[in-house]
Amino acid sequence: MTDRECFYASMNYQYRTRHPFWDLFGPWPETLERWKKEGYDGIDDFGADKLVQVQHIFDPFPPFEKKLIFENGHHRIFIDEHGVMMKELIGKEKSSMPQFLKFPVETIQEFRKFWNEKMKSDASLRIGSNWKQKLIEAEQSNCPFFITADRWAGFFGPLRNLVGVEKLCMLFYDDAGFVEEMMDSFLYHIIETMKQVLEIVHVDIFILWEDMAYHSGPLISPMIVKSMMFPRYRKLVDFLKTYKKKVSFVALDSDGNVDPLIPIWLDAGIDIIYPFEVQAGMDVVALRKKYGKSLRMWGGFDKRIIAKGKHAIDEETKRLEKLIEEGGYICGMDHSAPPDISFENFRYFMKRMKEISKK
């Protein structure tokens, strides 16, 4: 079976000659530096299934001008390409959280100005002048073809990019009209952009990005998600699955404990959720028992266990083996590999993933 055929068979709980597996998140930059010192050539994919992603087609364009505000030997303050002013540690840019100082939007008037200047729904602006050919080549590959939100398609995640998490959570109560205008703008933008894509190609997976939960639960109440976000999810999913060449599966990426939101997302027609962070209490085995085969899952392998060595990896693999066999689940790390994971341990983890992928 091709990688694409294997993926479809697994997601549809059908017969397959093997089970798909991939490393969806990869290592932190610090981890990669460590692995290269330990013998990693930076090329080996460990026999994982291939996938093709087209990214950044919903991003602000043109991006904000990157601007350095202040720098010393310890940290720097700058404005990034998304218009966020932040403070970051020098030398730890990719593996530590920056401090967010100011976001590009504070008022509804600033949002409208931002939208008029940077959110024209034109696929050629973000993919390039040869965008149609790029899409056709992606569709013609023998592996799953993703259109990835990459932080700018959703009804919470992109909004937090603009106003910040704390302000957004307050706006749901203080100015719901502002929130709804932002949501409706993103809904329009996604649909208008995807119309151009789906005129040309069939897409295997469309991925929303929300990141709307933390260790203990969602950042906003399920009641608000149900009343304000569900109708927009439903409209978007219905469009994606019926327009022209269509999308087969809609996936949603959110870290943290999203258990209270899963029923809402499933009712909206979302097929796949990931990454199911174990340290946030997300147990894919328990969730399959709770939600059944309507919930398809990626991830769920506790990345902290990989650092503990081969025996611990074997035990976690045994815990997930039946779920892999059942289908509707692609096993992988529950997020990026931190630098306490040695290359030897990661290589063994991928070896075990390859072994259990064979029927």
TITI-624658 format. One record per residue (C-alpha): chain; x, y, z. Coordinates in pm, whole numbers, plus 50000, padded with zeros to 5 digits. Layout:
<rs>
cadena:A | u:X | v:Y | w:Z
...
</rs>
This chain:
<rs>
cadena:A | u:50000 | v:50000 | w:50000
cadena:A | u:50114 | v:50357 | w:49937
cadena:A | u:50149 | v:50591 | w:50235
cadena:A | u:49824 | v:50761 | w:50130
cadena:A | u:49635 | v:50431 | w:50098
cadena:A | u:49766 | v:50321 | w:50437
cadena:A | u:49656 | v:50649 | w:50594
cadena:A | u:49301 | v:50625 | w:50454
cadena:A | u:49265 | v:50262 | w:50555
cadena:A | u:49370 | v:50341 | w:50911
cadena:A | u:49146 | v:50648 | w:50945
cadena:A | u:48851 | v:50451 | w:50806
cadena:A | u:48915 | v:50141 | w:51023
cadena:A | u:48969 | v:49929 | w:50712
cadena:A | u:49205 | v:49644 | w:50628
cadena:A | u:49565 | v:49753 | w:50573
cadena:A | u:49892 | v:49575 | w:50518
cadena:A | u:50061 | v:49792 | w:50781
cadena:A | u:49989 | v:50084 | w:51012
cadena:A | u:50101 | v:50440 | w:50932
cadena:A | u:50347 | v:50619 | w:51158
cadena:A | u:50527 | v:50951 | w:51144
cadena:A | u:50714 | v:51203 | w:51356
cadena:A | u:50471 | v:51492 | w:51330
cadena:A | u:50648 | v:51741 | w:51557
cadena:A | u:51020 | v:51668 | w:51542
cadena:A | u:51284 | v:51787 | w:51790
cadena:A | u:51338 | v:52123 | w:51956
cadena:A | u:51634 | v:52310 | w:51799
cadena:A | u:51841 | v:52240 | w:52113
cadena:A | u:51749 | v:51872 | w:52083
cadena:A | u:51855 | v:51864 | w:51720
cadena:A | u:52192 | v:52014 | w:51813
cadena:A | u:52236 | v:51742 | w:52074
cadena:A | u:52139 | v:51465 | w:51831
cadena:A | u:52386 | v:51584 | w:51570
cadena:A | u:52661 | v:51563 | w:51829
cadena:A | u:52542 | v:51209 | w:51902
cadena:A | u:52552 | v:51097 | w:51541
cadena:A | u:52229 | v:51212 | w:51374
cadena:A | u:52286 | v:51317 | w:51013
cadena:A | u:51978 | v:51540 | w:51003
cadena:A | u:51838 | v:51342 | w:50709
cadena:A | u:51734 | v:50997 | w:50833
cadena:A | u:51354 | v:50974 | w:50860
cadena:A | u:51372 | v:50634 | w:51037
cadena:A | u:51140 | v:50476 | w:50780
cadena:A | u:50842 | v:50690 | w:50875
cadena:A | u:50554 | v:50744 | w:50634
cadena:A | u:50580 | v:51050 | w:50412
cadena:A | u:50336 | v:51338 | w:50398
cadena:A | u:50311 | v:51659 | w:50196
cadena:A | u:50207 | v:51986 | w:50359
cadena:A | u:50115 | v:52319 | w:50205
cadena:A | u:50148 | v:52581 | w:50474
cadena:A | u:50112 | v:52954 | w:50539
cadena:A | u:49827 | v:53012 | w:50294
cadena:A | u:49617 | v:53190 | w:50558
cadena:A | u:49895 | v:53402 | w:50711
cadena:A | u:49891 | v:53784 | w:50713
cadena:A | u:50044 | v:53912 | w:50389
cadena:A | u:50261 | v:54101 | w:50361
cadena:A | u:50402 | v:54000 | w:50700
cadena:A | u:50479 | v:54267 | w:50954
cadena:A | u:50824 | v:54421 | w:50933
cadena:A | u:51057 | v:54254 | w:51181
cadena:A | u:51213 | v:54524 | w:51395
cadena:A | u:51474 | v:54508 | w:51672
cadena:A | u:51384 | v:54735 | w:51964
cadena:A | u:51655 | v:54646 | w:52219
cadena:A | u:51930 | v:54390 | w:52267
cadena:A | u:52199 | v:54310 | w:52521
cadena:A | u:52399 | v:53996 | w:52593
cadena:A | u:52109 | v:53835 | w:52775
cadena:A | u:51786 | v:53913 | w:52586
cadena:A | u:51637 | v:54108 | w:52299
cadena:A | u:51308 | v:54291 | w:52245
cadena:A | u:51171 | v:54292 | w:51893
cadena:A | u:50858 | v:54291 | w:51678
cadena:A | u:50814 | v:53966 | w:51486
cadena:A | u:50660 | v:53897 | w:51145
cadena:A | u:50315 | v:53864 | w:51309
cadena:A | u:50337 | v:54211 | w:51464
cadena:A | u:50390 | v:54089 | w:51821
cadena:A | u:50640 | v:54274 | w:52038
cadena:A | u:50822 | v:54017 | w:52250
cadena:A | u:51119 | v:53966 | w:52474
cadena:A | u:51326 | v:53651 | w:52428
cadena:A | u:51640 | v:53494 | w:52571
cadena:A | u:51936 | v:53506 | w:52336
cadena:A | u:52046 | v:53155 | w:52243
cadena:A | u:51714 | v:53003 | w:52355
cadena:A | u:51491 | v:53153 | w:52087
cadena:A | u:51330 | v:52831 | w:51970
cadena:A | u:51313 | v:52629 | w:52289
cadena:A | u:51195 | v:52872 | w:52557
cadena:A | u:50877 | v:53077 | w:52571
cadena:A | u:50923 | v:53449 | w:52500
cadena:A | u:50751 | v:53716 | w:52704
cadena:A | u:50477 | v:53879 | w:52497
cadena:A | u:50480 | v:54254 | w:52556
cadena:A | u:50232 | v:54391 | w:52301
cadena:A | u:50001 | v:54246 | w:52037
cadena:A | u:49917 | v:54407 | w:51703
cadena:A | u:49546 | v:54454 | w:51773
cadena:A | u:49390 | v:54623 | w:52075
cadena:A | u:49069 | v:54771 | w:51935
cadena:A | u:48811 | v:54675 | w:51675
cadena:A | u:48931 | v:54969 | w:51463
cadena:A | u:49287 | v:54830 | w:51468
cadena:A | u:49153 | v:54490 | w:51372
cadena:A | u:48969 | v:54631 | w:51072
cadena:A | u:49281 | v:54818 | w:50962
cadena:A | u:49490 | v:54503 | w:51000
cadena:A | u:49235 | v:54299 | w:50805
cadena:A | u:49212 | v:54543 | w:50515
cadena:A | u:49590 | v:54563 | w:50485
cadena:A | u:49700 | v:54201 | w:50533
cadena:A | u:49422 | v:53947 | w:50488
cadena:A | u:49335 | v:53945 | w:50119
cadena:A | u:49211 | v:53593 | w:50040
cadena:A | u:49440 | v:53522 | w:49747
cadena:A | u:49623 | v:53186 | w:49740
cadena:A | u:49884 | v:53313 | w:49496
cadena:A | u:50007 | v:53572 | w:49748
cadena:A | u:50110 | v:53306 | w:49999
cadena:A | u:50193 | v:53001 | w:49786
cadena:A | u:50349 | v:53187 | w:49493
cadena:A | u:50275 | v:53261 | w:49129
cadena:A | u:50300 | v:52888 | w:49043
cadena:A | u:50057 | v:52798 | w:49321
cadena:A | u:49833 | v:52582 | w:49105
cadena:A | u:50122 | v:52363 | w:48993
cadena:A | u:50245 | v:52326 | w:49352
cadena:A | u:49902 | v:52208 | w:49462
cadena:A | u:49874 | v:51963 | w:49173
cadena:A | u:50216 | v:51816 | w:49252
cadena:A | u:50114 | v:51773 | w:49616
cadena:A | u:49791 | v:51600 | w:49520
cadena:A | u:49973 | v:51366 | w:49280
cadena:A | u:50212 | v:51237 | w:49546
cadena:A | u:50159 | v:50891 | w:49696
cadena:A | u:50132 | v:51025 | w:50049
cadena:A | u:49874 | v:51221 | w:50250
cadena:A | u:49834 | v:51582 | w:50136
cadena:A | u:49773 | v:51836 | w:50415
cadena:A | u:49660 | v:52196 | w:50403
cadena:A | u:49792 | v:52315 | w:50739
cadena:A | u:49654 | v:52616 | w:50924
cadena:A | u:49993 | v:52692 | w:51071
cadena:A | u:49843 | v:52920 | w:51337
cadena:A | u:49612 | v:53125 | w:51114
cadena:A | u:49300 | v:52911 | w:51061
cadena:A | u:49061 | v:52866 | w:51350
cadena:A | u:48828 | v:53060 | w:51576
cadena:A | u:49045 | v:53093 | w:51888
cadena:A | u:49409 | v:53041 | w:51788
cadena:A | u:49434 | v:53314 | w:51522
cadena:A | u:49245 | v:53557 | w:51746
cadena:A | u:49494 | v:53504 | w:52029
cadena:A | u:49770 | v:53583 | w:51779
cadena:A | u:49613 | v:53924 | w:51729
cadena:A | u:49506 | v:54032 | w:52077
cadena:A | u:49682 | v:53789 | w:52317
cadena:A | u:49539 | v:53505 | w:52523
cadena:A | u:49439 | v:53705 | w:52830
cadena:A | u:49266 | v:53983 | w:52638
cadena:A | u:49086 | v:53735 | w:52413
cadena:A | u:48949 | v:53539 | w:52708
cadena:A | u:48819 | v:53865 | w:52858
cadena:A | u:48668 | v:53980 | w:52527
cadena:A | u:48433 | v:53681 | w:52518
cadena:A | u:48261 | v:53846 | w:52816
cadena:A | u:48341 | v:54215 | w:52770
cadena:A | u:48290 | v:54259 | w:52395
cadena:A | u:48145 | v:53949 | w:52230
cadena:A | u:48065 | v:54150 | w:51917
cadena:A | u:48435 | v:54220 | w:51862
cadena:A | u:48512 | v:53849 | w:51899
cadena:A | u:48235 | v:53751 | w:51658
cadena:A | u:48356 | v:53998 | w:51397
cadena:A | u:48704 | v:53845 | w:51415
cadena:A | u:48562 | v:53492 | w:51395
cadena:A | u:48345 | v:53576 | w:51096
cadena:A | u:48639 | v:53741 | w:50921
cadena:A | u:48851 | v:53429 | w:50961
cadena:A | u:48562 | v:53207 | w:50851
cadena:A | u:48526 | v:53413 | w:50533
cadena:A | u:48903 | v:53416 | w:50476
cadena:A | u:48940 | v:53039 | w:50512
cadena:A | u:48645 | v:52963 | w:50287
cadena:A | u:48744 | v:53210 | w:50015
cadena:A | u:49103 | v:53083 | w:50015
cadena:A | u:49002 | v:52717 | w:50016
cadena:A | u:48760 | v:52776 | w:49728
cadena:A | u:49064 | v:52853 | w:49514
cadena:A | u:49244 | v:52539 | w:49636
cadena:A | u:48948 | v:52305 | w:49596
cadena:A | u:48881 | v:52426 | w:49243
cadena:A | u:49219 | v:52272 | w:49156
cadena:A | u:49282 | v:51973 | w:49385
cadena:A | u:49137 | v:51729 | w:49632
cadena:A | u:49287 | v:51767 | w:49981
cadena:A | u:49327 | v:51470 | w:50214
cadena:A | u:49345 | v:51664 | w:50543
cadena:A | u:49269 | v:52024 | w:50638
cadena:A | u:49412 | v:52123 | w:50978
cadena:A | u:49277 | v:52390 | w:51211
cadena:A | u:49502 | v:52535 | w:51482
cadena:A | u:49344 | v:52642 | w:51809
cadena:A | u:49575 | v:52579 | w:52110
cadena:A | u:49293 | v:52672 | w:52345
cadena:A | u:49364 | v:52460 | w:52652
cadena:A | u:49622 | v:52430 | w:52928
cadena:A | u:49720 | v:52156 | w:53173
cadena:A | u:49385 | v:52138 | w:53352
cadena:A | u:49130 | v:52220 | w:53085
cadena:A | u:49010 | v:52467 | w:52819
cadena:A | u:49096 | v:52836 | w:52839
cadena:A | u:48729 | v:52925 | w:52784
cadena:A | u:48418 | v:52738 | w:52891
cadena:A | u:48267 | v:52467 | w:52670
cadena:A | u:47942 | v:52664 | w:52690
cadena:A | u:48105 | v:52957 | w:52510
cadena:A | u:48266 | v:52726 | w:52256
cadena:A | u:47927 | v:52567 | w:52192
cadena:A | u:47738 | v:52894 | w:52152
cadena:A | u:47995 | v:53106 | w:51967
cadena:A | u:48238 | v:52875 | w:51791
cadena:A | u:48035 | v:52565 | w:51708
cadena:A | u:47816 | v:52730 | w:51438
cadena:A | u:48129 | v:52855 | w:51261
cadena:A | u:48305 | v:52518 | w:51287
cadena:A | u:47994 | v:52355 | w:51142
cadena:A | u:47971 | v:52599 | w:50852
cadena:A | u:48340 | v:52561 | w:50772
cadena:A | u:48342 | v:52181 | w:50791
cadena:A | u:48029 | v:52155 | w:50577
cadena:A | u:48194 | v:52373 | w:50313
cadena:A | u:48526 | v:52186 | w:50317
cadena:A | u:48361 | v:51846 | w:50279
cadena:A | u:48122 | v:51941 | w:49999
cadena:A | u:48287 | v:52207 | w:49781
cadena:A | u:48416 | v:52098 | w:49438
cadena:A | u:48708 | v:51852 | w:49487
cadena:A | u:48648 | v:51843 | w:49862
cadena:A | u:48849 | v:51768 | w:50174
cadena:A | u:48839 | v:51413 | w:50313
cadena:A | u:48925 | v:51480 | w:50678
cadena:A | u:48925 | v:51788 | w:50898
cadena:A | u:49176 | v:51780 | w:51185
cadena:A | u:49226 | v:52012 | w:51480
cadena:A | u:49549 | v:52081 | w:51670
cadena:A | u:49524 | v:52192 | w:52031
cadena:A | u:49764 | v:52132 | w:52315
cadena:A | u:49651 | v:52085 | w:52673
cadena:A | u:49352 | v:51905 | w:52821
cadena:A | u:49079 | v:51937 | w:52558
cadena:A | u:48854 | v:51655 | w:52682
cadena:A | u:48555 | v:51886 | w:52758
cadena:A | u:48573 | v:52025 | w:52402
cadena:A | u:48591 | v:51694 | w:52215
cadena:A | u:48212 | v:51635 | w:52199
cadena:A | u:48163 | v:51984 | w:52052
cadena:A | u:48431 | v:51932 | w:51788
cadena:A | u:48294 | v:51590 | w:51696
cadena:A | u:47940 | v:51730 | w:51664
cadena:A | u:48081 | v:51999 | w:51433
cadena:A | u:48213 | v:51729 | w:51201
cadena:A | u:48581 | v:51748 | w:51292
cadena:A | u:48732 | v:51404 | w:51234
cadena:A | u:49080 | v:51409 | w:51388
cadena:A | u:49225 | v:51571 | w:51699
cadena:A | u:49587 | v:51584 | w:51816
cadena:A | u:49840 | v:51578 | w:51991
cadena:A | u:49687 | v:51448 | w:52321
cadena:A | u:49952 | v:51557 | w:52571
cadena:A | u:49980 | v:51290 | w:52837
cadena:A | u:50111 | v:51532 | w:53101
cadena:A | u:49783 | v:51724 | w:53058
cadena:A | u:49585 | v:51410 | w:53140
cadena:A | u:49506 | v:51311 | w:52781
cadena:A | u:49506 | v:50929 | w:52760
cadena:A | u:49424 | v:50809 | w:52408
cadena:A | u:49331 | v:50459 | w:52528
cadena:A | u:49078 | v:50597 | w:52775
cadena:A | u:48948 | v:50850 | w:52520
cadena:A | u:48879 | v:50577 | w:52263
cadena:A | u:48670 | v:50393 | w:52524
cadena:A | u:48488 | v:50717 | w:52605
cadena:A | u:48419 | v:50846 | w:52252
cadena:A | u:48444 | v:50536 | w:52034
cadena:A | u:48554 | v:50529 | w:51673
cadena:A | u:48408 | v:50870 | w:51589
cadena:A | u:48722 | v:51019 | w:51748
cadena:A | u:49031 | v:50970 | w:51535
cadena:A | u:49357 | v:51057 | w:51707
cadena:A | u:49723 | v:51135 | w:51634
cadena:A | u:49999 | v:51147 | w:51895
cadena:A | u:49944 | v:51041 | w:52253
cadena:A | u:50283 | v:50875 | w:52313
cadena:A | u:50426 | v:51039 | w:52627
cadena:A | u:50744 | v:51219 | w:52512
cadena:A | u:50875 | v:51221 | w:52869
cadena:A | u:50896 | v:50842 | w:52862
cadena:A | u:51135 | v:50843 | w:52566
cadena:A | u:51399 | v:51009 | w:52784
cadena:A | u:51377 | v:50719 | w:53032
cadena:A | u:51517 | v:50458 | w:52797
cadena:A | u:51429 | v:50141 | w:52610
cadena:A | u:51234 | v:49955 | w:52878
cadena:A | u:51005 | v:50253 | w:52941
cadena:A | u:50955 | v:50299 | w:52566
cadena:A | u:50860 | v:49930 | w:52533
cadena:A | u:50605 | v:49958 | w:52812
cadena:A | u:50439 | v:50265 | w:52659
cadena:A | u:50438 | v:50094 | w:52319
cadena:A | u:50259 | v:49793 | w:52467
cadena:A | u:49998 | v:50023 | w:52618
cadena:A | u:49915 | v:50169 | w:52275
cadena:A | u:49953 | v:49863 | w:52051
cadena:A | u:49588 | v:49754 | w:52051
cadena:A | u:49475 | v:50106 | w:51965
cadena:A | u:49717 | v:50116 | w:51671
cadena:A | u:49582 | v:49783 | w:51549
cadena:A | u:49222 | v:49897 | w:51581
cadena:A | u:49280 | v:50197 | w:51354
cadena:A | u:49169 | v:50558 | w:51364
cadena:A | u:49490 | v:50628 | w:51552
cadena:A | u:49840 | v:50719 | w:51437
cadena:A | u:50090 | v:50679 | w:51716
cadena:A | u:50351 | v:50947 | w:51771
cadena:A | u:50501 | v:51178 | w:52030
cadena:A | u:50251 | v:51402 | w:52205
cadena:A | u:50463 | v:51704 | w:52105
cadena:A | u:50817 | v:51805 | w:52007
cadena:A | u:51113 | v:51615 | w:52154
cadena:A | u:51282 | v:51815 | w:52435
cadena:A | u:51661 | v:51807 | w:52481
cadena:A | u:51657 | v:51547 | w:52761
cadena:A | u:51582 | v:51285 | w:52492
cadena:A | u:51904 | v:51133 | w:52361
cadena:A | u:51942 | v:51044 | w:51995
cadena:A | u:51985 | v:50678 | w:52092
cadena:A | u:51653 | v:50679 | w:52277
cadena:A | u:51469 | v:50861 | w:51997
cadena:A | u:51611 | v:50624 | w:51737
cadena:A | u:51491 | v:50330 | w:51947
cadena:A | u:51147 | v:50489 | w:51980
cadena:A | u:51119 | v:50526 | w:51601
cadena:A | u:51245 | v:50169 | w:51558
cadena:A | u:50964 | v:50045 | w:51783
cadena:A | u:50711 | v:50254 | w:51591
cadena:A | u:50828 | v:50094 | w:51267
cadena:A | u:50812 | v:49746 | w:51419
cadena:A | u:50456 | v:49781 | w:51541
cadena:A | u:50348 | v:49938 | w:51212
cadena:A | u:50389 | v:49597 | w:51050
cadena:A | u:50089 | v:49368 | w:51078
</rs>
